């Protein structure tokens, strides 16, 4: 089935761009929730410290202080650990070539070149390419623009990185006009 695309282009996501884009995604959608929970646990810690000062014989408050501090640290540490794990996995896979197709009602993104990942079932042959991803241009779609890349979001948990490198200004304008209300953020 031949698609009616306004823009169809192959591109690669450089590792540095991926790292920067994933950090931008986390700043927008992961860190705010994490900071709220960190603040909550630190407020509880302060309350338990106050209770421990008032009644030093209550050993439960000491346990609760340590638990709240551990939970606050976990809220700080887990997003950073997840980012490092994903960045390491992307670094090991190498740069794949992707293809974007932009139409009036959706965006298709597919992988067109193999990466260095091999299929665990048969270590001699590369893993099959994933199927094409289709992002409907509806109310859940958002496009965030940064200096060197776009984040194309479908909801809050699915995002695609589109580097500006290699695209002409007219092609970038087509990306900017996707969705009803594009959001522009310059880093």
C-alpha positions as CSV (number, residue, x, y, z in Angstrom):
1,X,0.0,0.0,0.0
2,X,1.6,3.3,-1.1
3,X,1.3,6.0,1.5
4,X,0.7,9.6,0.6
5,X,3.5,11.3,2.5
6,X,4.3,15.0,2.6
7,X,7.8,14.1,3.8
8,X,9.7,10.8,3.5
9,X,13.3,10.7,4.6
10,X,16.0,8.4,6.0
11,X,18.0,9.5,9.0
12,X,20.3,8.3,11.8
13,X,20.2,9.3,15.5
14,X,23.8,10.1,16.6
15,X,24.6,8.8,20.1
16,X,25.2,12.2,21.6
17,X,21.8,13.4,20.2
18,X,20.1,10.3,21.7
19,X,21.7,11.0,25.1
20,X,20.6,14.7,25.0
21,X,17.1,13.9,23.9
22,X,16.5,11.2,26.5
23,X,17.6,13.6,29.2
24,X,15.2,16.2,27.8
25,X,12.4,13.6,27.9
26,X,13.2,12.8,31.5
27,X,13.3,16.5,32.5
28,X,9.9,17.0,31.0
29,X,8.1,13.8,32.1
30,X,10.1,11.8,34.7
31,X,11.9,14.3,36.9
32,X,8.9,16.4,38.0
33,X,7.1,13.3,39.5
34,X,10.4,12.1,41.0
35,X,11.0,15.5,42.6
36,X,7.5,15.6,44.1
37,X,8.1,12.2,45.8
38,X,11.6,13.2,46.9
39,X,10.1,16.4,48.6
40,X,7.3,14.3,50.2
41,X,9.8,11.8,51.7
42,X,12.1,14.6,52.9
43,X,9.1,16.4,54.5
44,X,8.2,13.1,56.2
45,X,11.8,12.8,57.3
46,X,11.8,16.2,58.9
47,X,8.5,15.4,60.7
48,X,10.0,12.1,62.0
49,X,13.2,14.0,63.1
50,X,11.0,16.4,65.0
51,X,9.2,13.5,66.6
52,X,12.5,11.8,67.5
53,X,13.7,15.0,69.2
54,X,10.5,15.3,71.2
55,X,10.6,11.7,72.3
56,X,14.1,10.1,71.9
57,X,12.9,6.8,73.3
58,X,10.6,6.1,70.3
59,X,12.8,3.9,68.2
60,X,10.2,3.5,65.4
61,X,10.8,7.1,64.4
62,X,14.5,6.4,63.8
63,X,13.5,3.5,61.5
64,X,11.0,5.7,59.7
65,X,13.7,8.4,59.2
66,X,16.1,6.0,57.6
67,X,13.3,4.5,55.4
68,X,12.2,8.0,54.2
69,X,15.7,9.0,53.4
70,X,16.2,5.7,51.5
71,X,13.0,6.3,49.5
72,X,14.0,9.9,48.7
73,X,17.4,8.6,47.5
74,X,15.7,6.0,45.4
75,X,13.5,8.6,43.7
76,X,16.7,10.6,42.9
77,X,18.7,7.5,41.8
78,X,16.3,5.4,39.7
79,X,15.7,7.8,36.8
80,X,19.5,8.3,36.5
81,X,20.2,4.6,36.6
82,X,17.4,3.9,34.0
83,X,18.9,6.6,31.7
84,X,22.4,5.1,32.0
85,X,21.1,1.6,31.3
86,X,19.2,2.8,28.2
87,X,22.1,4.9,27.0
88,X,24.5,1.9,27.4
89,X,22.1,-0.3,25.5
90,X,21.9,2.2,22.6
91,X,25.6,2.6,22.6
92,X,26.1,-1.2,22.2
93,X,23.5,-1.4,19.4
94,X,25.2,1.2,17.3
95,X,23.6,3.6,14.9
96,X,20.6,2.3,13.0
97,X,19.1,4.0,10.0
98,X,15.5,5.0,10.3
99,X,12.9,6.3,7.9
100,X,10.2,8.8,8.7
101,X,7.0,9.3,6.7
102,X,4.8,12.3,7.5
103,X,1.2,12.4,6.2
104,X,-1.7,14.6,7.1
105,X,-3.1,12.3,9.8
106,X,-0.1,10.2,11.0
107,X,3.7,9.8,11.1
108,X,5.3,6.5,10.3
109,X,8.8,5.6,11.7
110,X,10.6,2.5,10.7
111,X,14.0,0.9,11.0
112,X,15.6,0.4,7.6
113,X,19.2,-0.7,8.4
114,X,20.4,-3.4,10.7
115,X,22.1,-2.7,13.9
116,X,24.8,-4.8,15.5
117,X,22.2,-6.6,17.8
118,X,21.9,-10.3,17.1
119,X,18.9,-12.5,17.6
120,X,19.4,-14.5,20.9
121,X,17.8,-17.6,19.4
122,X,20.3,-17.8,16.5
123,X,23.5,-15.9,17.2
124,X,24.6,-16.1,13.5
125,X,21.8,-14.0,12.1
126,X,20.8,-10.5,13.0
127,X,17.5,-9.9,14.7
128,X,14.6,-9.1,12.4
129,X,13.7,-5.4,11.9
130,X,10.8,-4.2,14.0
131,X,7.6,-3.3,12.3
132,X,6.8,0.3,11.3
133,X,5.5,2.5,14.1
134,X,2.6,4.7,13.3
135,X,1.9,7.8,15.4
136,X,-1.6,9.2,14.9
137,X,-1.7,13.0,14.8
138,X,-4.5,13.2,17.4
139,X,-4.9,14.9,20.8
140,X,-2.3,12.6,22.4
141,X,0.4,13.7,19.9
142,X,2.9,16.4,20.8
143,X,6.1,17.6,19.1
144,X,8.7,19.3,21.2
145,X,11.5,21.2,19.4
146,X,15.0,21.6,20.8
147,X,18.2,23.1,19.3
148,X,19.4,19.9,17.6
149,X,16.4,17.5,17.6
150,X,12.6,17.0,17.9
151,X,10.9,14.8,20.4
152,X,7.8,13.3,18.8
153,X,5.5,12.1,21.6
154,X,2.5,9.9,21.5
155,X,1.1,10.3,25.0
156,X,3.6,10.6,27.8
157,X,5.4,7.2,27.5
158,X,6.1,6.8,23.8
159,X,8.5,9.1,22.2
160,X,10.7,9.2,19.1
161,X,13.8,11.3,18.5
162,X,14.2,13.1,15.2
163,X,17.6,14.9,14.8
164,X,17.5,18.1,12.8
165,X,20.9,17.2,11.2
166,X,20.4,16.2,7.6
167,X,17.0,17.9,7.2
168,X,16.4,21.0,5.1
169,X,14.5,23.9,6.5
170,X,11.4,23.1,4.5
171,X,11.5,19.5,5.8
172,X,11.8,20.8,9.4
173,X,8.8,23.1,8.8
174,X,6.7,20.0,7.8
175,X,7.7,18.4,11.1
176,X,6.9,21.6,13.0
177,X,3.4,21.7,11.5
178,X,2.5,18.2,12.6
179,X,-0.3,18.1,15.2
180,X,-2.8,20.8,16.0
181,X,-0.8,22.8,18.5
182,X,3.0,22.1,18.3
183,X,4.9,23.0,21.4
184,X,8.3,24.7,21.0
185,X,11.0,24.4,23.6
186,X,14.5,25.7,22.9
187,X,17.2,24.3,25.1
